[in-house]
Amino acid sequence: MRIAMCQQKRCRPTLTQGELKEWLWTTHGICITQTTISLTLKRSDELLAMAADTSVPPPRLALRTHQAVQYP
């Protein structure tokens, strides 16, 4: 879903985040917030690069790595 959204934005750069939200609802039946769209588009280059890399398994694309806490 995220990769499809990034590809759609890359193909049609004039789409607003609201229009992307509507597109996701009509195409995939997924309702997400504008914040999720914004955060996904910020890392769109990373997601598309990982999607193009055949050595990365598909479930890995859905994960977002977090830094470890310095002082637990």
Legacy VTK file of the C-alpha trace (Angstrom):
# vtk DataFile Version 3.0
C-alpha trace
ASCII
DATASET POLYDATA
POINTS 72 float
0.000 0.000 0.000
2.769 2.450 0.898
4.764 1.691 -2.209
1.667 2.060 -4.381
0.990 5.430 -2.750
4.570 6.587 -3.371
4.413 5.438 -6.985
1.093 7.217 -7.494
2.532 10.441 -6.080
5.608 10.112 -8.272
3.481 9.547 -11.399
1.086 12.382 -10.552
3.059 14.979 -8.529
0.177 17.472 -8.475
-1.921 15.247 -6.188
-2.593 16.690 -2.761
-2.480 14.550 0.360
-6.263 14.735 0.553
-6.558 13.430 -3.000
-4.120 10.632 -2.163
-6.301 9.757 0.824
-9.363 9.533 -1.437
-7.408 7.494 -4.000
-6.346 5.000 -1.313
-9.940 4.677 -0.133
-11.374 4.066 -3.606
-8.538 1.858 -4.872
-7.519 -0.181 -1.817
-10.378 0.425 0.626
-7.953 1.804 3.209
-8.727 4.875 5.297
-5.611 6.549 6.697
-4.884 9.959 8.143
-3.082 12.797 6.428
-0.280 12.436 8.990
0.365 8.874 7.826
0.456 10.042 4.219
2.891 12.826 5.101
5.239 10.523 7.004
5.118 7.918 4.242
5.900 10.467 1.536
8.856 11.767 3.555
10.454 8.351 3.305
9.215 7.590 -0.217
12.732 7.548 -1.689
13.782 4.956 0.891
10.669 2.823 0.327
10.973 2.880 -3.453
14.670 2.023 -3.263
13.923 -0.942 -0.987
11.132 -2.062 -3.321
13.518 -1.982 -6.283
16.133 -3.985 -4.361
15.332 -7.670 -4.875
17.444 -8.778 -1.903
15.041 -7.154 0.591
12.130 -9.477 1.426
8.654 -7.875 1.042
7.637 -7.983 4.759
10.687 -5.884 5.559
9.233 -3.025 3.519
6.379 -2.601 5.985
8.686 -2.209 8.973
10.180 1.012 10.154
13.335 0.762 12.185
13.600 2.708 15.403
16.632 3.797 17.344
17.377 2.063 20.601
16.757 4.069 23.754
19.987 5.390 25.234
18.797 5.458 28.831
16.149 2.773 29.431
LINES 1 73
72 0 1 2 3 4 5 6 7 8 9 10 11 12 13 14 15 16 17 18 19 20 21 22 23 24 25 26 27 28 29 30 31 32 33 34 35 36 37 38 39 40 41 42 43 44 45 46 47 48 49 50 51 52 53 54 55 56 57 58 59 60 61 62 63 64 65 66 67 68 69 70 71
